[in-house]
Amino acid sequence: MDKSYIKSDEQTTLLGLWVLFFTLSIIFLWLVYEIYVSLNYEPTYRWESSFNIVGLPYLTFVFLLLFFVTKSLIKKYFFK
């Protein structure tokens, strides 16, 4: 393989990781805000409070994705 092709592929991977990082960061902050608002909201009915728990698995999933993308970015920058 040509060295310029390998360098271009690494730059493309790095750009994709940055796009994923910013997208997942925005989604994570939005989910945290929505859960914060829903937990501070006084439910009209008792069964409404059980729906607040539905967002927690999504928050955990996005956090794990964000963690692994950040880990990959750190490896690309500091451990070449």
Phi and psi restraints in degrees (value plus and minus 20) as a CYANA .aco file:
   2 ASP   PHI     -96.8   -56.8
   2 ASP   PSI     123.5   163.5
   3 LYS   PHI     -84.8   -44.8
   3 LYS   PSI     -54.2   -14.2
   4 SER   PHI     -87.9   -47.9
   4 SER   PSI     -53.1   -13.1
   5 TYR   PHI     -87.6   -47.6
   5 TYR   PSI     -61.5   -21.5
   6 ILE   PHI     -84.9   -44.9
   6 ILE   PSI     -62.7   -22.7
   7 LYS   PHI     -85.2   -45.2
   7 LYS   PSI     -60.6   -20.6
   8 SER   PHI     -83.7   -43.7
   8 SER   PSI     -59.4   -19.4
   9 ASP   PHI     -85.5   -45.5
   9 ASP   PSI     -59.7   -19.7
  10 GLU   PHI     -85.5   -45.5
  10 GLU   PSI     -60.2   -20.2
  11 GLN   PHI     -86.0   -46.0
  11 GLN   PSI     -58.4   -18.4
  12 THR   PHI     -85.0   -45.0
  12 THR   PSI     -61.5   -21.5
  13 THR   PHI     -83.0   -43.0
  13 THR   PSI     -63.3   -23.3
  14 LEU   PHI     -84.5   -44.5
  14 LEU   PSI     -61.4   -21.4
  15 LEU   PHI     -83.4   -43.4
  15 LEU   PSI     -62.5   -22.5
  16 GLY   PHI     -83.2   -43.2
  16 GLY   PSI     -58.5   -18.5
  17 LEU   PHI     -85.2   -45.2
  17 LEU   PSI     -59.1   -19.1
  18 TRP   PHI     -85.8   -45.8
  18 TRP   PSI     -60.9   -20.9
  19 VAL   PHI     -82.4   -42.4
  19 VAL   PSI     -64.7   -24.7
  20 LEU   PHI     -82.1   -42.1
  20 LEU   PSI     -61.0   -21.0
  21 PHE   PHI     -80.8   -40.8
  21 PHE   PSI     -69.4   -29.4
  22 PHE   PHI     -88.3   -48.3
  22 PHE   PSI     -59.2   -19.2
  23 THR   PHI     -84.2   -44.2
  23 THR   PSI     -67.4   -27.4
  24 LEU   PHI     -87.2   -47.2
  24 LEU   PSI     -52.7   -12.7
  25 SER   PHI     -84.3   -44.3
  25 SER   PSI     -63.0   -23.0
  26 ILE   PHI     -86.0   -46.0
  26 ILE   PSI     -63.4   -23.4
  27 ILE   PHI     -83.5   -43.5
  27 ILE   PSI     -61.9   -21.9
  28 PHE   PHI     -82.4   -42.4
  28 PHE   PSI     -66.2   -26.2
  29 LEU   PHI     -84.2   -44.2
  29 LEU   PSI     -57.9   -17.9
  30 TRP   PHI     -84.8   -44.8
  30 TRP   PSI     -63.1   -23.1
  31 LEU   PHI     -85.0   -45.0
  31 LEU   PSI     -59.8   -19.8
  32 VAL   PHI     -82.8   -42.8
  32 VAL   PSI     -62.9   -22.9
  33 TYR   PHI     -83.1   -43.1
  33 TYR   PSI     -64.7   -24.7
  34 GLU   PHI     -83.7   -43.7
  34 GLU   PSI     -59.7   -19.7
  35 ILE   PHI     -89.1   -49.1
  35 ILE   PSI     -58.4   -18.4
  36 TYR   PHI     -81.1   -41.1
  36 TYR   PSI     -65.2   -25.2
  37 VAL   PHI     -85.8   -45.8
  37 VAL   PSI     -61.6   -21.6
  38 SER   PHI     -90.0   -50.0
  38 SER   PSI     -51.2   -11.2
  39 LEU   PHI     -96.4   -56.4
  39 LEU   PSI     -46.0    -6.0
  40 ASN   PHI    -109.5   -69.5
  40 ASN   PSI     -24.6    15.4
  41 TYR   PHI    -106.0   -66.0
  41 TYR   PSI     112.0   152.0
  42 GLU   PHI    -101.6   -61.6
  42 GLU   PSI      94.9   134.9
  43 PRO   PHI     -89.4   -49.4
  43 PRO   PSI     126.2   166.2
  44 THR   PHI     -92.4   -52.4
  44 THR   PSI     -60.3   -20.3
  45 TYR   PHI    -139.2   -99.2
  45 TYR   PSI     138.0   178.0
  46 ARG   PHI     -85.6   -45.6
  46 ARG   PSI     -56.6   -16.6
  47 TRP   PHI     -90.9   -50.9
  47 TRP   PSI     -34.7     5.3
  48 GLU   PHI     -88.4   -48.4
  48 GLU   PSI     -48.8    -8.8
  49 SER   PHI     -89.0   -49.0
  49 SER   PSI     -43.1    -3.1
  50 SER   PHI     -92.4   -52.4
  50 SER   PSI     -39.5     0.5
  51 PHE   PHI     -95.7   -55.7
  51 PHE   PSI     -33.4     6.6
  52 ASN   PHI     -87.2   -47.2
  52 ASN   PSI     -46.3    -6.3
  53 ILE   PHI     -95.5   -55.5
  53 ILE   PSI     -38.1     1.9
  54 VAL   PHI     -81.7   -41.7
  54 VAL   PSI     -55.2   -15.2
  55 GLY   PHI     -96.0   -56.0
  55 GLY   PSI     -34.9     5.1
  56 LEU   PHI     -84.5   -44.5
  56 LEU   PSI     -61.5   -21.5
  57 PRO   PHI     -82.7   -42.7
  57 PRO   PSI     -57.4   -17.4
  58 TYR   PHI     -86.2   -46.2
  58 TYR   PSI     -59.7   -19.7
  59 LEU   PHI     -82.7   -42.7
  59 LEU   PSI     -62.4   -22.4
  60 THR   PHI     -84.9   -44.9
  60 THR   PSI     -63.1   -23.1
  61 PHE   PHI     -82.6   -42.6
  61 PHE   PSI     -66.2   -26.2
  62 VAL   PHI     -86.5   -46.5
  62 VAL   PSI     -57.7   -17.7
  63 PHE   PHI     -82.4   -42.4
  63 PHE   PSI     -62.9   -22.9
  64 LEU   PHI     -85.1   -45.1
  64 LEU   PSI     -61.8   -21.8
  65 LEU   PHI     -81.4   -41.4
  65 LEU   PSI     -63.8   -23.8
  66 LEU   PHI     -83.3   -43.3
  66 LEU   PSI     -58.7   -18.7
  67 PHE   PHI     -82.0   -42.0
  67 PHE   PSI     -67.0   -27.0
  68 PHE   PHI     -91.1   -51.1
  68 PHE   PSI     -53.8   -13.8
  69 VAL   PHI     -87.6   -47.6
  69 VAL   PSI     -61.7   -21.7
  70 THR   PHI     -83.8   -43.8
  70 THR   PSI     -60.2   -20.2
  71 LYS   PHI     -81.8   -41.8
  71 LYS   PSI     -61.3   -21.3
  72 SER   PHI     -86.4   -46.4
  72 SER   PSI     -59.3   -19.3
  73 LEU   PHI     -84.0   -44.0
  73 LEU   PSI     -61.8   -21.8
  74 ILE   PHI     -83.7   -43.7
  74 ILE   PSI     -61.2   -21.2
  75 LYS   PHI     -83.2   -43.2
  75 LYS   PSI     -60.1   -20.1
  76 LYS   PHI     -87.4   -47.4
  76 LYS   PSI     -57.6   -17.6
  77 TYR   PHI    -103.6   -63.6
  77 TYR   PSI     -63.5   -23.5
  78 PHE   PHI    -120.7   -80.7
  78 PHE   PSI     -41.3    -1.3
  79 PHE   PHI    -140.9  -100.9
  79 PHE   PSI      40.7    80.7
